[in-house]
Amino acid sequence: MDTYSIFRQIADSWVLLAMFMFFVGTVLWVFRPGSRELHKDAAQAPFRNDQPATDGETRGAYHKEARQ
């Protein structure tokens, strides 16, 4: 048997099984109990340093320039 056939058989069986187990493990890790707060915190990360725009500042000036 040549090297290609040996590696092909390994890839078709054991590597496929290992990748499937990695996928199942990742899904179980993401949906584990207690991870909800971590996911909420990560989802809000881009907005942590945002300052709310006031009515006469940047937003209004941008819209005035866009209309002209």
C-alpha positions in Angstrom: 0.0 0.0 0.0 1.4 3.4 -0.9 1.7 6.4 1.5 -1.1 8.3 -0.1 -3.6 5.5 0.5 -2.6 5.2 4.1 -2.9 8.9 4.8 -6.2 9.0 2.9 -7.7 6.2 5.0 -6.5 7.9 8.2 -8.0 11.2 7.1 -11.3 9.6 6.1 -11.7 8.0 9.5 -9.7 9.2 12.5 -9.1 12.8 11.4 -12.8 13.2 10.6 -13.7 11.8 14.0 -11.3 14.2 15.7 -12.6 17.2 13.8 -16.2 16.2 14.7 -15.3 15.8 18.4 -13.6 19.2 18.3 -16.7 20.8 16.9 -19.0 19.1 19.5 -16.6 20.2 22.3 -16.6 23.8 21.0 -20.4 23.9 20.9 -20.6 22.5 24.4 -18.0 25.0 25.7 -19.9 28.0 24.1 -23.3 26.9 25.6 -22.0 25.8 29.0 -23.8 27.1 32.1 -22.5 30.4 33.3 -21.2 31.6 30.1 -24.1 34.0 29.3 -22.5 36.9 31.2 -19.2 36.5 29.4 -21.0 36.5 26.0 -23.0 39.6 27.0 -19.8 41.4 28.1 -18.0 40.5 24.9 -21.0 41.6 22.8 -20.9 45.1 24.4 -17.1 45.5 24.1 -17.2 47.7 21.0 -19.6 50.1 22.7 -17.7 50.6 26.0 -16.0 53.8 25.3 -18.7 55.5 23.2 -20.0 58.8 24.3 -23.6 59.6 23.6 -24.0 62.4 21.0 -25.7 65.5 22.1 -28.3 67.2 19.9 -26.2 70.1 18.5 -22.9 68.5 18.1 -21.3 66.0 15.6 -24.5 64.4 14.3 -26.2 67.6 13.4 -23.1 69.1 11.8 -22.7 66.1 9.6 -26.3 66.1 8.4 -26.0 69.8 7.6 -22.9 69.2 5.5 -24.5 66.3 3.7 -27.6 68.4 2.7 -25.4 71.1 1.1 
